[in-house]
Amino acid sequence: MRLAEQEVKGLIDALSCYLEGNAAELYLYGSRVDDTKKGGDIDLFIKTSSEVASVLNAKKHLILAEMKTRIDDQKIDLSILAPELLVTDPFWKGVSAEAILLHAWHGV
């Protein structure tokens, strides 16, 4: 995985205030998963309930701004998904098979 520990911590910290009390998982996918590659943007997805995904999608611009502030201004692609999409959509099904779990929040 081509993310420094401090970058992972920054991404987690940026999301934590938006996920307080809710269950969610943050995953890294794409070229940054492969240690043999160079460059590339940071491809992330959050898996959470449909209700929470809807709320987070409305705040996505704020979440991305917070992430970029914490890990320097890097290119980040963020998708916020309900779990059923990872099973039904062919693209996300393939992506989730090779994604790396960065952090899990457990709801109250």
matplotlib code that plots the C-alpha trace (Angstrom):
import matplotlib.pyplot as plt

x = [0.0, 1.4, 0.1, 2.2, 0.9, 0.4, -1.7, -3.9, -4.3, -5.1, -7.8, -9.3, -9.3, -10.9, -13.8, -14.3, -16.3, -18.7, -19.2, -19.6, -22.0, -22.4, -20.9, -18.7, -15.6, -13.0, -11.2, -8.3, -8.4, -6.8, -3.1, -2.1, -2.9, 0.0, 3.5, 5.1, 3.4, 4.2, 2.1, -1.7, -4.5, -5.8, -8.9, -11.1, -14.6, -16.6, -19.1, -22.0, -25.7, -27.9, -29.1, -25.6, -24.3, -27.0, -25.9, -22.2, -22.7, -24.4, -21.2, -18.7, -17.1, -16.5, -15.1, -12.7, -11.5, -10.8, -8.9, -6.8, -6.0, -4.8, -2.6, -1.6, -3.4, -3.3, -5.8, -8.4, -11.3, -13.9, -17.0, -19.6, -21.5, -24.2, -23.2, -25.6, -23.9, -20.7, -22.5, -24.8, -22.6, -19.9, -17.4, -17.7, -17.8, -14.4, -12.9, -14.0, -12.3, -8.9, -9.5, -7.6, -9.6, -8.0, -10.4, -13.8, -16.1, -18.5, -21.9, -23.4]
y = [0.0, 3.3, 5.6, 6.8, 6.1, 9.8, 10.1, 7.2, 8.9, 12.2, 10.6, 8.8, 11.9, 13.9, 11.5, 10.8, 13.9, 13.1, 9.5, 10.0, 7.4, 5.6, 2.4, 2.7, 1.4, 3.3, 1.4, 2.2, 0.9, 1.5, 2.1, 3.0, -0.5, -1.8, -1.2, -1.7, 1.2, 4.9, 8.1, 8.0, 9.7, 8.3, 6.3, 5.8, 4.5, 4.5, 1.7, 2.7, 2.4, 4.0, 6.7, 7.7, 7.5, 10.0, 12.4, 12.0, 12.5, 15.9, 16.8, 15.3, 18.6, 19.4, 15.9, 16.2, 19.7, 18.4, 15.4, 17.6, 19.9, 17.1, 15.2, 18.1, 18.9, 15.5, 14.3, 12.2, 10.4, 9.6, 7.4, 6.9, 3.6, 1.6, -2.1, -3.5, -1.6, -3.5, -6.7, -5.7, -3.3, -5.1, -2.3, -2.0, -5.7, -6.0, -3.0, -4.2, -7.6, -6.0, -3.0, -2.5, -1.7, 1.4, 1.9, 0.8, 2.9, 1.0, 2.7, 3.2]
z = [0.0, -1.0, 1.7, 4.6, 8.1, 8.7, 5.5, 6.6, 10.0, 8.4, 6.2, 9.2, 11.3, 8.6, 8.4, 12.1, 12.8, 10.0, 11.1, 14.8, 16.1, 12.7, 11.4, 8.3, 6.7, 4.7, 1.9, -0.4, -4.0, -7.3, -8.1, -4.5, -3.4, -5.6, -4.1, -7.6, -9.2, -8.9, -8.7, -9.0, -7.1, -3.8, -4.6, -1.6, -0.9, 2.3, 2.9, 5.1, 5.4, 2.7, 5.1, 6.2, 2.6, 1.6, 4.3, 3.6, -0.1, 0.6, 2.6, 0.2, -0.8, 2.9, 3.6, 0.6, 1.7, 5.2, 3.8, 1.6, 4.4, 6.6, 4.0, 1.8, -1.4, -3.1, -5.7, -3.9, -5.5, -2.8, -3.3, -0.6, -1.0, 0.5, 1.0, -1.5, -4.3, -3.6, -4.4, -7.3, -9.3, -11.4, -11.1, -7.3, -6.9, -8.6, -6.8, -3.4, -3.9, -4.0, -1.8, 1.5, 4.7, 6.2, 9.2, 10.5, 12.7, 14.8, 15.4, 18.8]

ax = plt.figure().add_subplot(projection="3d")
ax.plot(x, y, z, "-o")
ax.set_aspect("equal")
plt.show()
